[in-house]
Amino acid sequence: LAQVFRPGCCCAQCAPTCTRLESLASATMAPTDFSQFDMTYYTKSALAGGICCGFTHGAVCPVDVVKTRIQLEPQKYNKGMVGGFRQVISEEGAMALSTGLGATAVGYFIQGWFKFGGVEFFKIKAAAAMGEKKAWENRTAIYLGAAAGAEFIADIFLCPLEACRIRSVSDPGYAASLPGVAARLVKEEGVVRGFYSGFGPILFKQIPYTMAKFAVQGRAAEAMYGSMGKTPADCGAVLNTGVSLGSGVIAGVVSAIISHPADTLLSKMNKAGAGGDGSIPQRMMNITKETGVVKLCTQGLGARCVMIGTLTALQFGIFDTVMRTLGA
């Protein structure tokens, strides 16, 4: 049954597949051997997750740079995403679009390791504990719970690197390298304020994003296969990958809209001097008051929908491809 919930398709991109739906409902299928999902399987899942997240977030780094600039300096970058690209390139050169690339690639590889590996671990354990029929009937709840738990753990490791990335983008002259940015942040602001000022916003951003990402993608893929009257077993690798990509775009746009206010708040929290000198919650309140709820929800939203829609689609496609390559 755990294969039924693999990210990237409605139930699985390998046999046995969606035909389990009817047999699960009638409880006639043979019990799943959960012992096959051992530490090797979870390690493969984590590695595939790290590869897909590190690669995709690194690939869309230029979009992330422009999106962050729009969020942090809306008065200056007020010509939309395309206009933002032109401004950054004309003022700072094309290489400015790669600002924070190191922090992005490393941070999201680590995050992907714990997120995808964690989702696999939590959902398999939940399915084993609940029983196959009940697990299938409650698969959306399992998606949501597994995604929330895995993302919380992943964000503990992601937050320091995201703080370094945002500081690099907001102040390109802050330091010449990722280690340099990290060292200066710790020296000037300490570990907690320097690395974890954005921990609250990153949780508010990433947990709803990840919950929507896995749940919406799973349901969207189900609908796609249902509309074709086929299961993944009936389709070739190209069509299955196409479903993964298409459902990933839908999931990415939905999750981007849901999590965007917290993403804007996170960007502003990691800008030097933002929100004053009070506690982290007080700074968050100050920024919210200064910015306004509407702007928190809309500044940079177009760029983020493009970025998240693209990378989410690629993540599911790459994850399934790596998992098949690894024989998982």
Secondary structure as UniProt FT lines:
FT   HELIX           2..5
FT   TURN            7..8
FT   TURN            18..19
FT   HELIX           20..26
FT   HELIX           34..36
FT   HELIX           39..59
FT   HELIX           61..72
FT   TURN            74..76
FT   HELIX           80..92
FT   HELIX           94..98
FT   TURN            99..100
FT   HELIX           101..130
FT   HELIX           132..137
FT   HELIX           139..170
FT   TURN            172..173
FT   HELIX           178..196
FT   TURN            197..198
FT   HELIX           199..228
FT   HELIX           232..234
FT   HELIX           237..269
FT   TURN            272..275
FT   HELIX           280..291
FT   HELIX           293..298
FT   TURN            299..300
FT   HELIX           301..326
//
